[in-house]
Amino acid sequence: MFRLRWTATGCCLLSACFTPEDDPVDTGTDVTGTSTASTTLTSTDGPTSPDSSGGPGPDATGPDPDTTASTTETDTEPPVACTDSAECEPGLYCIDEACRPCTDAADGDALCAAEVPSAPFCDPDTMQCAACTAATCSGVMPVCDGAVGCVACTEHAQCPDSACHLMGPDRGACFDVADVVEISDLQELENGLAQMGSGDQRVFRLSAETYTFSGTPSANGEVALLGQPGTVLTGGATNLMTVSAGAYLYVAGLAISDGPFRGLNCTTGAGLWIDDTILSGYIFPVMASCETHLRRSRVSGLNVDSTAVTATAALFLENTAIGPCPGTGLDLGDVPVDLRYVTIADNGQSIACAAGTSGEVRNSIIVGAAGDSIDPACFLTFVDNAVDSLGFGNQVGAHDSAWFVDSAASDFHLTPAGEDAIGAIADWDRGDPLADIDGEPRPVDAPGFPGVDEP
């Protein structure tokens, strides 16, 4: 059955509309699934984890000894006798005439290779035959997906000892652990950035401090800035940070707030990737003249002269909130864009477009402060969106603060009133994220909610 896609001039059949073909998110594997980052974005003071204090949870003291029976012996079922693995339950194999996991074999890998040629490794953690194990994956395919084999990394958390090369010539590989530098104060960070040349690679792990810049440092080479709850970058001169031509900057788990003009500014020929980060308090928080990606992040503008995200090169947004901004939420040049599960709300104008802007906006919420906030020049393809403008999707009216938990703080989680007003109109498709901004799963075989939040 054909689905209808809304464009600026009406609707068209799915097969006749533009779909970006060079989608860096869709690699044929589950690369946009549940976030493995521990950061939950809740405050402009910095991203916080569910227990940012680091203290014990409510059950840390253990069960009450007066109400818990002690167990002195464990009942286990004896292995099922067998003469062939076909007689065993899935995941068990006939080893020494009994159904056992592959780890009970003298050579588990040899057993798996013989029994399940498509899964020739015995995974010691799952005790199952798998297409790979962590020890068998490296290089540009460092992550083990037990179902399909080694795959490229797409999240920094998949490289727990370093970070992931999300762009550039080493894309999909993990940074070398020798390139990891622990940072505890501004001077260390400024020195580390200043020492980098065009071919250098560094992962700067920032402690939970406030780093107040007076100048504008540049990112050269390939740099990952990884924060934690309480890590804040602030200040800056003309920009908080500039990404030089030919360089790649990845930021994750940070709060970037309160500076005089621009936040992150990338120049032509560079690359910028922003994950799990809050950007606020700048006139231009993100000024992107290079290919730019934002995932699970929030961006808001300072005043009527602000534009939260300005893009004059390819832009990819996923599970990202834009607003509030008295000026413009998203200003798109003559560039390709790909927006999936985005909330653009409580802005003076939601989206402004140049005549040559192309691409797709799907499963998103776009509602301006006064309504009718999508530039009529936006000849993008709109699919399954809740909007405030005629001809771009399901009209729900202008932004209403009652729909969201806290619009003023860029918290666009839906309230019950928001769920009723917006409706479950999103339709997940291949390449869409499998989880929302909090890591909650998206329904893949039933209607879900558009925007950053799956209630």
N, C-alpha and C positions, 0 to 999 in steps of 0.2 A: 504494500500500500504506500502511495506517495504521501509524504508530509509536506506541509506548507512552510516556507521560510519567508519572513517579513523582510522587505528591503525598504529603502527610503521612499520608493514609489509604489509600494504595494506588496504583493506576495508572489512567489514563484514555486514551481515544483522543485523538490529536493535535488533531483538529478540535474537541474538546469542552473543551480546557483553556485557561486564561487565557494570553494573550500580550500584553505591554505594547504598546499601540498608538502611544503617543507616544514613539517611540524616537529620541532626538536624534542617535544615531550613524548610523542607517540613513536616508540621504537619497535613496536611489535611485542613488547613485554610489559608487565605491570610496572611502569615507571612513574605513574602519577597516583599511586595508591596511598594508603594511609601513611601520614607523616611519621617518620621515625624520630623526629625532633621532640625533645621533651618540653620545649617552650610553649607556654600558653600566653597569648597576648591579652593582657588585662589592664595595663596601666601605662601612662606616659612616663612613669618613673622607671620603666624597664620591663622587659618581658619577665614573667614569673612562672615558675613551675607550679604544679598543684600543691606542693609543700615546699615553698621557697625558704622556709626556715631551716630546712634540713633536719628537722626534729623527727622523732618517731611518730608513726601513725597511731590511730586510736587503739590498735590491737598490739602495740609494740611490747606490752608487758606480758603478753601470752595469756592463755586461758586460765580461768580461776581453778586452782588445784582442788577446791572443795566441790566443784561441780563437774570435773572431768575425770572419767574413769581411767585408771592406768591400764596399759596393755603390756603384757609380758611375753606374749607369743603372737606371731603373725601367721594367719592362715593364707596359704597360697595354693592355687590349683596346680596339680601336677601337669607337666607337658602332655599334650595329646600324642599318642603313639601314631606313627606313620611309616609308610614305605616310599612316599613320593610327596613332593611339596604341593601337588594339586590337592592333597587331602587336608592341607592346613588352611587356616583362616588367612585372609589377605594380610601381608606384612610379616608372616611367619613362614619358615622354610624347614624342610625335613632335614634335620641335622642329627646324626647318630640315632636315627629312627624315632625322633621326637620333634614336634613342631616348636621351633625356637626362633628368636630374632637373629638377624644376620651377625650381630655382635658375638653370638655364641659359637660361631664357626672359627676354625683354626685360622682361616684366611677369608675374612668377610668380603673383601673386594673380589676375590676369585669366585666366591659363592654367588655374589650379585651379578658378576659378569656372565656367569653361566645361566643363572635363573632368570635375570631381567636384563637383557643386553642394552636396553635403553636407559637403565639406571645401574651402571656398573660399579658404584661405590657404596660401601657400607658406612652410613653416617653414624658415628658413635653417639651423637646427641639424640637423634630420633630413633636409633636402632632399626632404621629402615634402609632399604636400597634406594639410592638417589642418583640423579644425573650428575651430581658433583658434591663435593664437600668444601668447606672453607679453605682447606689446605690445597685443594686442586685448582683454585681460581687465583689469577694474578694478572698483571699487566693492564691492558685496556678492558679486561673482563674480570674484575676482581671480586665480584659479588656472586655468591652461590644461590641460585634459585633451584631448589631440589627437584622441581618438576621439569624444568627445561634445560638446566645447566648453568654455566657461567655467563653472567651478563655484565654490562657496564654499570658503574655506579651513577646514580642520579640524585642522591642526597648525601650530604656530608656525614650523616649518622651511619651510612653504610661503610664509611672509612673511619672507624672509631679512634684509630691512633693518629689520624691526620685530618684530611679533608678530601673532597672529591673535585677533580678537574671537571667542572660543569661546562666549560667552553674551551676553545683553543685546540692546539695540535695534540694534546694529551687527553682530550675529552673522553670521559668514561673511566679513567684510571684514578687511583688514589695518589695523593701527594706522598712523596717519600717522607718517612718519619724523621729523617735527618733535617728536613726543612721546617719542622715545627719549632716555634719560639714562644715561650711563655712570657706574657707581658703583664706587668703589675702597675706601671705608672706611665704618664704621658711622655716623659723623656725617652723611655725605652721604646715606645711605639713610634715616636717621631724619628729616633735614630734608626730604627729598623726599616722604616719606609725610605729614609734618605739614603740608605746604603744599597738599595736595590737598583739593579740595572735592567735593561730590556729583556735579557734572557733568564733572569733570576726567578725563583719560585719560593714562596714563603707562606706558611700558615701561622698567623699570629693569634694565639689564644689569649683573649683579654680577660683579666680578673674582674670581679664585680666592683668596679670603680667608676667615677665620673672623669672622663678625659676631655678637658676644656682646651680647644685649639684657639690660638691667637692668630696664626697664619693659615695658609692653605696647603697642606701636604699633597703630594702627588703619588698616585699608585703607578708603579712601573713593573714590568714583567708580569707575573701572575701571582696575585695576592688574595688570600682568604683571611678575613677578619671574623673570628668566631667569638661571640659573646656568651654570656650566661645571665641568669636573673640578676639584675642590678647593674649591668654594664651599660653605660650611657656615654655617647659622644655628643658634644655640644660646642657651640661657638663657631669659629672659623672666621676668615676674613671675607673675601668675595665669595668663596665656596668653603664648605666644611672640608671637602676632599674632591680632587680632580682625578679622573682616570685618563692617563695619557694615551695617545694614539698607539695602537699595537699592544696595549696592556689589557689585562682582565682583572676585575675586582669582584670578589664574592663577599657579601656581608650576610651574617646570619645571627639571630638571637640577640639583636641590639635594640636600644632605643636611641634614635638620633633626633635631637630636639633643641630648639631655641637658638637660632643663629640669625645674623643680620640679613642674609640674602638667599643664597642657594645652599642646598644640602649636598647631595651627591650629583656631580656634574661630569658626565663622560663625553669625551670628544670623539669625532669621527674616526672610525677605524679601531675603536676600543670595544670592550665588552663589559656589561654590568649585570650581576645576578644578585637579587635581594630575596632572602628567605626569612620568615619568622621575625620580622623587624617592624618597629613602629617609627614613622617619620612624621614630625610635626614641628610647628613653630618657625618655619622658614617661609619666605615668600614663594620660592620655587624649591620644594623639598627634593624633587627628582627632575633633573634637567638632562634628558637623554638624547644625545646626538649619536649614540651607538646602539647596537642591538642590546636590548634590555629585557630582563625577565623579573617578574615579581611573583612570589608564591607565599600564601598564608601571611600576608603583611597588611599594614594599615598606613595610609598616607592622608594627611589633612593639611589644608592651607591656612595661612595666617590672616589674610585680610582680603578686601575686594580686589586688590591688585594681584592676588596670588593665583597660580595655577599649580594644583597638587602634583600632577605628572604631565610634563611636556615631552613629547616624543617626535623627533625628526629622523628616526631610524626605526627598524623593526621592533615591535613591542609585543610582549607576551605576558598576559596577566592571568593568574589562576588563584581562586580562593583569596582574593585581595579586595580590601575595602578602600574606596576613595571618598573622602569627605569626613567632616564637613569642611567646606571651603566657600567663603562668601564670593569668591571669584569663579574660576573654572576648575572643575574636577579633572578632566582629561582633555588635553589639547593635542590633536593628532595632525601631523604634517602629511605630506604626500608619501605615505609609508604603508607597508602591510602590518596588520595587527591581528591578534588572536586573543580574545577575551573569553574565559570560561569560568562560570560560577563566580562572578564579580558583583559586588554591591557598590554602586555609585550613587550616593544619596546625600541629601541636604547640602547641595552645592548651588551656587547662583546659576551656573550652566553646567549640566552634567558632562556632555561631550561636545567639543568643537572639532570640526573636520576640515581639512583642505580638500580641494576638488578631487585629488588623486588618491585619497585614502582608500584602502581596500582591505578585505578580510572579513572576519566573522565575530559576532558577539552572540554567545549562547548561554542559556540557563542563568541569566543574570537579572539583577534588579537595578533599574535606572530611574530614579525619581528625584527631581530637583526641588529646591526649597519652595519655588512658586509654580512648579509644573511646566509642561511644554519645554523641557530643558535639553532636548536632543537637537543639535544643529540639523536643519533640513538638508544641508549639504553632505551629510554622512551617508554616502551610498555604500554602506556596509551591509552584509547579510545578517539579519537578526533572527535568531531561532529560540523559541520557547523562553521569552523574556517577559518580566513584569515591568511596564514602562509608564511614563506620564505623558507621552507624546503620540498623537494619532499617526498610524501607519507604521509603527515600529514594533508592535507586539500586543500583548494583553494589557490594555489600559487599566491602571489601578488608581490614577490620580497623583497629585503632588505628594511629596514627602510628608509623612505624619509621624511625629516623634513617638506616638503611642505604639507604633509598629515595632519599634526597636528598643533594646534594653537601655542604651544610653548613646543617642546619636551624637551628642556634644563631645563625647570621648571616643568617637569612631567605633563604638561597640554596636555593631549592626546584627547582633543575634536577634532573632525574631521573638517577639512576645506572642501570646495567644491571639491578641488582636491583629498582629502582623501576619500570623499564619492564616487567619480568616481572610484578611484583605488581599494577600498575595496569592495564596492557593498553591497546591502541589502541581505546578505546571511544567516543571523541569523534566527533561527526558534524557537520561544519561546515554552517551554514545562512546564508541571507541576513541581513546585519546583523552577523554574527560578524566578529571581526578576521581579516584575511588573513595576519597574521604573529604570532609569539609575542613574549615580552618582549624578546628579543634582535633582533627583526626577521627571524627565520628564517621562511620561508613555512609556512603551515598547508596541509595537503592539503584541497582543496575537493571532490574527487570520490572520496575514499577515506577509510576510518577514520583518525583521528589520535589523538594523546594529549590527555587533558584536562589542565587546570591551565595554569600560566604557560609551561611549557617544551614545545616540540616537538623531541624528541631528533633 
